[in-house]
């Protein structure tokens, strides 16, 4: 017999009757947050397979330390490669979401969500601002704040919001930016207040307020896929991946390789072959984290859960942005993501990141790459800036750079109005090298007899 509207109405009436108190003497109760969603760790990353970089630690936390872990993926990796099939674009996103869920399930993680932001295509050089624009920054931030409030984690983990050689995708850094912002905002009831507002009637339909509660996580950690890890020393805990799991009786590195093997569109059968051969060096290196900040004290190199006790802690407001104090003259700095991070790190109390390493980039020998710069005129007059570039031997400027389209290539002059900034973008051609080497490029600006301080970029040039 078809399910009629009358039957639906009867069913609703029955449900309402069962939900009514049995006695007028009973006290009204406010239900506690749903414990099925509670997490000790909330991992916020960009793509399915990013979690594999720390899968060995996640396996340790879940399988041996009995921590509850939840994962939020900002994208579904739809711009990635497919080594095992012809599916691409939206169809690849469906496949990669399946792979991500299966991979995490293999180490006991079931609570997994995808925000379905676009997977930003690779640029010449990663710039976090591109990804934040592509993702619709405000929308994704609201979603991540919601998942912090839903899962109520003690520890938030994300990818390092720092440009570093080997960090090959701006989406990774964007995940770290949004995770940091959500860490600082989820405990504030005036931030996305519709999530905090009590529903009109939770036993009925069409509520447009969500009934969540503010939540302040206690610690924020970052990890990276950088090609060098010297800068991590002393900045956070390290975990052995050759150590054997007490419950699974294999190394955490092997568990990481097993988790990675589910990401076949990205890695094909290589992880499976490595497991069969026992050639696991690529997953058995020590795994290091950077402590972004802790609201409960503890040592930078202590365990992720050092100092954490059950229960709520008060909302801790971050410092917030404060205008820089410049000299009142002229100055130059690296632009794009580098300029953003100079403001972002102190605004969110990420002091460890501010002092982590000097600006750096990686490039192949003989290749060209863009460098964004910002000229600052903090004087009372319009000034003509002359830009000087210090290049290593064999390097050159790409004179087809758009920055030079309306300026003299010979003099490289830029008119900067009083109290304004002038962003420029210059392409540099690295000299071919036979052996990989670190080199340095720098810029200064001159205007009306005054010389700015120097903007410097370390570049790792990969040899042929």
RODO-2510 file (C-alpha; in nm, 4 decimals, decimal comma):
residues 464
     n   res          X          Y          Z
     1     x     0,0000     0,0000     0,0000
     2     x     0,1433     0,3481    -0,0860
     3     x     0,2673     0,5594     0,2022
     4     x     0,0007     0,8318     0,2146
     5     x     0,0053     1,1799     0,3604
     6     x    -0,2340     1,0532     0,6286
     7     x     0,0156     0,7826     0,7288
     8     x     0,2933     1,0417     0,7473
     9     x     0,0826     1,2632     0,9719
    10     x    -0,0009     0,9661     1,1971
    11     x     0,3687     0,8763     1,2228
    12     x     0,4607     1,2320     1,3231
    13     x     0,1859     1,2297     1,5884
    14     x     0,3179     0,9019     1,7304
    15     x     0,6732     1,0405     1,7450
    16     x     0,5490     1,3516     1,9227
    17     x     0,3568     1,1438     2,1754
    18     x     0,6665     0,9372     2,2526
    19     x     0,8713     1,2552     2,2963
    20     x     0,6279     1,4097     2,5475
    21     x     0,7150     1,3870     2,9186
    22     x     0,5328     1,1106     3,1078
    23     x     0,4644     1,3318     3,4054
    24     x     0,4191     1,7028     3,4597
    25     x     0,6666     1,6706     3,7484
    26     x     0,9633     1,5899     3,5206
    27     x     1,2282     1,8609     3,4723
    28     x     1,3104     1,9915     3,1274
    29     x     1,6591     1,8974     3,0077
    30     x     1,8902     2,0416     2,7476
    31     x     2,0492     1,7531     2,5567
    32     x     2,4260     1,7294     2,5718
    33     x     2,6234     1,7554     2,2461
    34     x     2,6138     1,4359     2,0402
    35     x     2,8982     1,2180     2,1699
    36     x     2,9210     1,0320     1,8375
    37     x     3,0879     1,3432     1,6955
    38     x     3,3345     1,4060     1,9810
    39     x     3,6985     1,4055     1,8742
    40     x     4,0246     1,4364     2,0629
    41     x     4,1980     1,5409     1,7392
    42     x     4,0472     1,7282     1,4456
    43     x     4,2627     1,7100     1,1328
    44     x     4,1971     1,9821     0,8732
    45     x     4,3682     1,9314     0,5367
    46     x     4,3190     2,0210     0,1727
    47     x     4,3074     1,6974    -0,0305
    48     x     4,2378     1,3280     0,0168
    49     x     4,5903     1,1853     0,0603
    50     x     4,7253     1,4842     0,2589
    51     x     4,6407     1,2915     0,5757
    52     x     4,8796     1,0177     0,4615
    53     x     5,1745     1,2400     0,5533
    54     x     5,0910     1,1820     0,9213
    55     x     4,9023     0,8518     0,8912
    56     x     5,1622     0,6797     1,1087
    57     x     5,0917     0,9185     1,3953
    58     x     4,7152     0,8966     1,3426
    59     x     4,7364     0,5169     1,3580
    60     x     4,9312     0,5431     1,6838
    61     x     4,6769     0,7860     1,8311
    62     x     4,3691     0,5822     1,7313
    63     x     4,4816     0,2199     1,7546
    64     x     4,7193     0,2358     2,0524
    65     x     4,6313     0,5496     2,2472
    66     x     4,2546     0,5165     2,1847
    67     x     4,2126     0,8774     2,0761
    68     x     3,9145     0,9813     1,8693
    69     x     4,0135     1,1441     1,5414
    70     x     3,7933     1,3279     1,2915
    71     x     3,9042     1,4637     0,9536
    72     x     3,7863     1,7550     0,7383
    73     x     3,9009     1,7725     0,3757
    74     x     3,8563     2,1137     0,2146
    75     x     3,8571     1,9722    -0,1402
    76     x     3,8050     1,6362    -0,3066
    77     x     4,1240     1,6490    -0,5127
    78     x     3,9451     1,6813    -0,8456
    79     x     4,2436     1,8530    -1,0149
    80     x     4,4771     1,5615    -0,9368
    81     x     4,6136     1,2850    -1,1550
    82     x     4,4617     0,9414    -1,2074
    83     x     4,7153     0,6609    -1,2398
    84     x     4,4622     0,3782    -1,2550
    85     x     4,1658     0,4989    -1,4623
    86     x     4,0267     0,7523    -1,7031
    87     x     3,8052     0,9358    -1,4528
    88     x     3,8828     1,3051    -1,4239
    89     x     3,7289     1,6285    -1,2909
    90     x     3,3999     1,5641    -1,1042
    91     x     3,4219     1,1888    -1,1568
    92     x     3,7749     1,1842    -1,0155
    93     x     3,6459     1,3747    -0,7121
    94     x     3,3997     1,0913    -0,6438
    95     x     3,6777     0,8340    -0,6700
    96     x     3,9186     1,0270    -0,4510
    97     x     3,6550     1,0832    -0,1834
    98     x     3,5977     0,7065    -0,1764
    99     x     3,9735     0,6472    -0,1506
   100     x     4,0055     0,8967     0,1343
   101     x     3,7291     0,7354     0,3366
   102     x     3,8653     0,3846     0,2802
   103     x     4,2202     0,4917     0,3669
   104     x     4,1178     0,6506     0,6962
   105     x     3,8893     0,3627     0,7824
   106     x     4,1900     0,1296     0,7536
   107     x     4,3392     0,2969     1,0634
   108     x     4,0105     0,3246     1,2504
   109     x     3,8929     0,6750     1,1532
   110     x     3,5268     0,6946     1,0508
   111     x     3,4185     1,0571     1,1004
   112     x     3,5269     1,2201     0,7746
   113     x     3,3791     1,5240     0,5976
   114     x     3,4467     1,6924     0,2612
   115     x     3,3754     2,0633     0,2108
   116     x     3,3957     2,0282    -0,1697
   117     x     3,5883     2,3490    -0,2307
   118     x     3,7643     2,3541    -0,5702
   119     x     4,1036     2,1873    -0,5958
   120     x     4,3238     2,4772    -0,7069
   121     x     4,5433     2,3940    -1,0107
   122     x     4,9196     2,4115    -0,9663
   123     x     5,0744     2,7570    -1,0257
   124     x     5,4362     2,8445    -1,1092
   125     x     5,4954     2,9205    -0,7424
   126     x     5,2360     2,8502    -0,4706
   127     x     5,0569     3,1551    -0,3310
   128     x     4,8072     3,0924    -0,0535
   129     x     4,5956     3,3907    -0,1602
   130     x     4,5014     3,2134    -0,4840
   131     x     4,3550     2,9189    -0,2956
   132     x     4,1710     3,1347    -0,0440
   133     x     4,0060     3,3148    -0,3360
   134     x     3,9228     2,9925    -0,5218
   135     x     3,7753     2,8341    -0,2099
   136     x     3,5548     3,1320    -0,1181
   137     x     3,7474     3,1939     0,2017
   138     x     3,4572     3,3096     0,4180
   139     x     3,2347     3,0145     0,3273
   140     x     3,5032     2,7546     0,3974
   141     x     3,5943     2,9258     0,7257
   142     x     3,2320     2,9078     0,8407
   143     x     3,2232     2,5369     0,7556
   144     x     3,5439     2,4643     0,9472
   145     x     3,4241     2,6624     1,2508
   146     x     3,1102     2,4493     1,2439
   147     x     3,3128     2,1263     1,2476
   148     x     3,5276     2,2505     1,5371
   149     x     3,2068     2,3160     1,7324
   150     x     3,0549     1,9827     1,6303
   151     x     3,3601     1,7699     1,7143
   152     x     3,4917     1,9701     2,0146
   153     x     3,8578     1,8682     1,9717
   154     x     4,1331     1,9249     2,2233
   155     x     4,3949     1,9294     1,9467
   156     x     4,3660     2,0733     1,5964
   157     x     4,6217     1,9597     1,3374
   158     x     4,6693     2,1098     0,9928
   159     x     4,9333     2,1799     0,7304
   160     x     5,2008     2,4412     0,7839
   161     x     5,0923     2,7902     0,6693
   162     x     5,4447     2,8826     0,5641
   163     x     5,6024     2,8971     0,2158
   164     x     5,8874     2,6458     0,2271
   165     x     6,0829     2,4561    -0,0362
   166     x     5,9037     2,1338    -0,1250
   167     x     5,5615     2,2623    -0,0182
   168     x     5,4106     2,2026    -0,3575
   169     x     5,0519     2,3220    -0,3289
   170     x     4,8957     2,6452    -0,2106
   171     x     4,5822     2,4562    -0,1016
   172     x     4,7932     2,2955     0,1717
   173     x     4,8805     2,6344     0,3148
   174     x     4,5205     2,7534     0,2781
   175     x     4,4070     2,4621     0,4946
   176     x     4,6526     2,5752     0,7633
   177     x     4,5276     2,9335     0,7415
   178     x     4,1617     2,8363     0,7740
   179     x     4,2362     2,5871     1,0539
   180     x     4,4167     2,8611     1,2480
   181     x     4,1308     3,1049     1,2016
   182     x     3,8759     2,8438     1,3098
   183     x     4,0875     2,7584     1,6169
   184     x     4,0684     3,1255     1,7161
   185     x     3,7012     3,1821     1,6301
   186     x     3,5085     2,8673     1,7273
   187     x     3,4979     2,9718     2,0935
   188     x     3,3569     3,3154     2,0132
   189     x     2,9727     3,3126     2,0216
   190     x     2,9616     3,6286     1,8107
   191     x     3,1400     3,4507     1,5255
   192     x     2,8903     3,2700     1,3009
   193     x     2,6236     3,3182     1,5711
   194     x     2,3599     3,1324     1,3680
   195     x     2,5523     2,8157     1,4536
   196     x     2,5210     2,8955     1,8259
   197     x     2,1583     3,0092     1,8285
   198     x     1,9136     2,7732     1,9980
   199     x     1,6676     2,6072     1,7571
   200     x     1,3063     2,7193     1,7859
   201     x     1,1911     2,3626     1,8466
   202     x     1,4380     2,0784     1,8140
   203     x     1,1522     1,8252     1,8020
   204     x     1,0049     1,9845     1,4935
   205     x     1,1225     2,0761     1,1445
   206     x     1,2685     2,3731     0,9556
   207     x     1,4948     2,5099     1,2288
   208     x     1,7359     2,7657     1,0883
   209     x     1,9504     2,7986     1,4006
   210     x     2,1869     2,5146     1,4704
   211     x     2,2039     2,4695     1,8467
   212     x     2,5821     2,4278     1,8693
   213     x     2,7955     2,5555     2,1540
   214     x     3,1135     2,7623     2,1415
   215     x     3,4288     2,5528     2,1675
   216     x     3,7860     2,6585     2,2320
   217     x     4,0444     2,3937     2,1295
   218     x     4,3523     2,3724     2,3479
   219     x     4,6459     2,3162     2,1126
   220     x     4,7249     2,3773     1,7459
   221     x     4,9882     2,1785     1,5558
   222     x     5,1167     2,1824     1,1985
   223     x     5,2973     1,9356     0,9717
   224     x     5,4551     1,9837     0,6290
   225     x     5,5526     1,8088     0,3082
   226     x     5,8661     2,0248     0,2783
   227     x     6,1731     1,8764     0,1096
   228     x     6,3949     1,9696     0,4050
   229     x     6,3135     1,9492     0,7736
   230     x     6,6061     2,1197     0,9462
   231     x     6,3832     2,4082     1,0546
   232     x     6,1548     2,1730     1,2531
   233     x     6,4171     2,0929     1,5165
   234     x     6,3038     2,2054     1,8593
   235     x     5,9743     2,3429     1,7261
   236     x     5,7533     2,0483     1,8159
   237     x     5,7376     1,6779     1,9014
   238     x     5,8830     1,4041     1,6845
   239     x     5,7492     1,0495     1,6625
   240     x     5,9319     0,7369     1,5507
   241     x     5,7767     0,5609     1,2523
   242     x     5,9947     0,2513     1,2996
   243     x     5,8415     0,1929     1,6430
   244     x     5,6116    -0,1101     1,6468
   245     x     5,2431    -0,0643     1,7221
   246     x     5,1468    -0,2455     2,0426
   247     x     4,8101    -0,3482     1,8967
   248     x     4,8944    -0,4118     1,5299
   249     x     5,2455    -0,5587     1,5786
   250     x     5,3917    -0,3778     1,2768
   251     x     5,5731    -0,0462     1,2512
   252     x     5,3805     0,2786     1,2322
   253     x     5,5569     0,3361     0,9013
   254     x     5,4030     0,0160     0,7642
   255     x     5,0603     0,1283     0,8846
   256     x     5,1190     0,4585     0,7041
   257     x     5,2107     0,2764     0,3837
   258     x     4,9000     0,0596     0,4156
   259     x     4,6867     0,3736     0,4552
   260     x     4,8570     0,5334     0,1551
   261     x     4,7927     0,2257    -0,0607
   262     x     4,4223     0,3135    -0,0790
   263     x     4,5057     0,6340    -0,2717
   264     x     4,5557     0,4508    -0,5998
   265     x     4,4609     0,7389    -0,8291
   266     x     4,7509     0,9377    -0,6861
   267     x     5,0125     0,6679    -0,6271
   268     x     4,9067     0,3663    -0,8319
   269     x     5,0428     0,0413    -0,6929
   270     x     5,3717     0,1825    -0,5623
   271     x     5,2726     0,1687    -0,1909
   272     x     5,1510    -0,1900    -0,2327
   273     x     5,4776    -0,2932    -0,3989
   274     x     5,6716    -0,1194    -0,1214
   275     x     5,4740    -0,3134     0,1390
   276     x     5,5448    -0,6402    -0,0409
   277     x     5,9162    -0,5689    -0,0740
   278     x     5,9565    -0,4169     0,2716
   279     x     6,1158    -0,1071     0,1164
   280     x     5,9501     0,1394     0,3548
   281     x     6,2174     0,4035     0,3976
   282     x     5,9861     0,6676     0,2509
   283     x     5,7420     0,6290     0,5417
   284     x     5,9792     0,5336     0,8247
   285     x     6,1514     0,8706     0,8670
   286     x     6,0800     1,0429     1,2003
   287     x     5,7585     1,2428     1,1836
   288     x     5,7821     1,5972     1,3173
   289     x     5,5213     1,8567     1,4088
   290     x     5,5397     2,2295     1,4739
   291     x     5,3558     2,3566     1,7806
   292     x     5,1577     2,6529     1,6526
   293     x     5,0287     2,7456     1,9960
   294     x     4,9124     2,5964     2,3222
   295     x     4,6551     2,7456     2,5563
   296     x     4,7407     2,4920     2,8296
   297     x     5,1178     2,5328     2,8540
   298     x     5,3642     2,2488     2,8080
   299     x     5,6928     2,2110     2,6232
   300     x     5,7203     2,2697     2,2504
   301     x     5,8699     1,9216     2,2048
   302     x     5,6295     1,7484     2,4424
   303     x     5,3595     1,5055     2,3335
   304     x     5,0599     1,6497     2,1480
   305     x     4,8426     1,5845     2,4538
   306     x     5,0855     1,7136     2,7140
   307     x     4,9034     1,9472     2,9533
   308     x     4,5573     1,8603     2,8234
   309     x     4,2862     1,7774     3,0764
   310     x     3,9237     1,6896     2,9989
   311     x     3,6658     1,9628     2,9789
   312     x     3,6206     2,3174     2,8604
   313     x     3,8681     2,6019     2,8723
   314     x     3,7750     2,9711     2,8377
   315     x     3,7722     3,1404     2,5003
   316     x     4,1152     3,2890     2,4276
   317     x     4,1035     3,5872     2,1957
   318     x     4,3945     3,6124     1,9529
   319     x     4,5975     3,9325     1,9328
   320     x     4,4458     4,0349     1,6002
   321     x     4,5906     4,2499     1,3255
   322     x     4,7776     4,5658     1,4209
   323     x     4,9104     4,8168     1,1697
   324     x     5,2877     4,7956     1,1238
   325     x     5,5015     5,0846     1,2415
   326     x     5,7070     5,1899     0,9419
   327     x     5,9722     5,4597     0,9356
   328     x     5,7727     5,7159     0,7406
   329     x     6,0087     5,6806     0,4456
   330     x     6,0254     5,4255     0,1658
   331     x     6,0480     5,0486     0,1934
   332     x     6,0208     4,7284    -0,0080
   333     x     5,9068     4,3787     0,0864
   334     x     5,8159     4,0482    -0,0726
   335     x     5,4488     4,0564    -0,1710
   336     x     5,1761     3,7966    -0,2235
   337     x     5,1629     3,5251     0,0362
   338     x     5,4830     3,6425     0,2058
   339     x     5,3343     3,9854     0,2798
   340     x     5,0119     3,8216     0,3992
   341     x     5,1936     3,5885     0,6369
   342     x     5,3893     3,8762     0,7942
   343     x     5,0511     4,0088     0,9080
   344     x     4,8816     3,6732     0,9676
   345     x     5,1298     3,5067     1,2041
   346     x     5,1390     3,7772     1,4738
   347     x     4,7646     3,8413     1,4383
   348     x     4,7016     3,4789     1,5389
   349     x     4,9811     3,4522     1,7969
   350     x     5,1813     3,2100     1,5802
   351     x     5,5114     3,3340     1,7143
   352     x     5,6871     3,0054     1,6357
   353     x     5,5996     3,0458     1,2675
   354     x     5,7061     3,4083     1,2505
   355     x     6,0596     3,3089     1,3474
   356     x     6,0638     2,9690     1,1761
   357     x     6,2731     3,0402     0,8656
   358     x     6,3682     3,3115     0,6189
   359     x     6,1587     3,3478     0,2997
   360     x     6,2538     3,0741     0,0554
   361     x     6,1454     2,9164    -0,2711
   362     x     6,2437     2,6184    -0,4841
   363     x     6,2894     2,6172    -0,8622
   364     x     6,4539     2,4084    -1,1309
   365     x     6,7747     2,5341    -1,2878
   366     x     6,7073     2,7254    -1,6093
   367     x     6,3408     2,7842    -1,5241
   368     x     6,1681     3,1166    -1,4708
   369     x     5,9415     3,2005    -1,1808
   370     x     5,7475     3,5030    -1,0535
   371     x     5,8400     3,7066    -0,7487
   372     x     5,5815     3,9514    -0,6098
   373     x     5,7133     4,2693    -0,4471
   374     x     5,5494     4,5652    -0,2756
   375     x     5,6897     4,9180    -0,2783
   376     x     5,5768     5,1328     0,0161
   377     x     5,5729     5,5121     0,0054
   378     x     5,5024     5,6389     0,3571
   379     x     5,6028     5,9953     0,2779
   380     x     5,3903     6,2999     0,2044
   381     x     5,4900     6,3182    -0,1640
   382     x     5,4514     6,1089    -0,4780
   383     x     5,7869     5,9472    -0,5504
   384     x     5,9527     5,7791    -0,8469
   385     x     6,1018     5,4515    -0,7229
   386     x     6,4021     5,2942    -0,8920
   387     x     6,4202     4,9193    -0,8338
   388     x     6,7555     4,7432    -0,8073
   389     x     6,7748     4,3650    -0,8282
   390     x     7,0726     4,1657    -0,7023
   391     x     7,0970     3,8402    -0,8978
   392     x     7,3556     3,5608    -0,8788
   393     x     7,5841     3,5052    -1,1752
   394     x     7,4012     3,3643    -1,4764
   395     x     7,0551     3,4732    -1,3600
   396     x     6,8443     3,7235    -1,5496
   397     x     6,5178     3,9168    -1,5494
   398     x     6,2436     3,7992    -1,7827
   399     x     6,1821     4,1251    -1,9691
   400     x     5,8467     3,9964    -2,0936
   401     x     5,7197     4,0214    -1,7368
   402     x     5,3887     4,2058    -1,7162
   403     x     5,5391     4,4330    -1,4511
   404     x     5,7548     4,5957    -1,7179
   405     x     5,4837     4,6378    -1,9817
   406     x     5,4385     5,0094    -1,9120
   407     x     5,7729     5,0879    -1,7540
   408     x     6,1236     5,1376    -1,8807
   409     x     6,3071     4,8073    -1,8674
   410     x     6,6381     4,9907    -1,8484
   411     x     6,5522     5,2143    -1,5536
   412     x     6,2760     5,0057    -1,3867
   413     x     6,1063     5,3145    -1,2452
   414     x     5,7693     5,3030    -1,0680
   415     x     5,5627     5,6032    -0,9620
   416     x     5,4269     5,5421    -0,6105
   417     x     5,1829     5,7987    -0,4749
   418     x     5,2070     5,9392    -0,1208
   419     x     5,0974     5,6948     0,1498
   420     x     5,0298     5,4230    -0,1050
   421     x     5,1686     5,0803    -0,1874
   422     x     5,2625     4,9643    -0,5373
   423     x     5,2496     4,5863    -0,5981
   424     x     5,4682     4,4556    -0,8807
   425     x     5,5389     4,1088    -1,0115
   426     x     5,8717     4,0256    -1,1713
   427     x     5,9759     3,7040    -1,3386
   428     x     6,3279     3,5790    -1,2723
   429     x     6,5178     3,3247    -1,4838
   430     x     6,7431     3,0975    -1,2773
   431     x     7,0774     2,9933    -1,4177
   432     x     7,1125     2,6247    -1,5135
   433     x     7,3125     2,4319    -1,2517
   434     x     7,4558     2,0810    -1,2594
   435     x     7,4308     2,0384    -0,8827
   436     x     7,1478     2,1548    -0,6566
   437     x     7,2420     2,4673    -0,4639
   438     x     7,0980     2,7408    -0,2435
   439     x     7,1312     3,0905    -0,3881
   440     x     7,0025     3,4325    -0,2855
   441     x     6,8337     3,7152    -0,4719
   442     x     6,7594     4,0579    -0,3301
   443     x     6,5951     4,3889    -0,4107
   444     x     6,6327     4,7446    -0,2901
   445     x     6,4473     5,0592    -0,3956
   446     x     6,5692     5,4144    -0,4255
   447     x     6,3608     5,7294    -0,4339
   448     x     6,4807     6,0925    -0,4133
   449     x     6,8150     5,9970    -0,2646
   450     x     6,6730     5,7585    -0,0039
   451     x     6,7439     5,3855    -0,0181
   452     x     6,5089     5,1256     0,1254
   453     x     6,6020     4,8248     0,3303
   454     x     6,6582     4,5005     0,1377
   455     x     6,4025     4,2322     0,0526
   456     x     6,5736     3,8946     0,0273
   457     x     6,4635     3,5546    -0,1009
   458     x     6,6566     3,2303    -0,0622
   459     x     6,6128     3,0044    -0,3637
   460     x     6,6888     2,6330    -0,3814
   461     x     6,7909     2,5666    -0,7421
   462     x     6,7562     2,2044    -0,8414
   463     x     7,0350     2,0703    -1,0604
   464     x     6,9965     1,8590    -1,3736
***
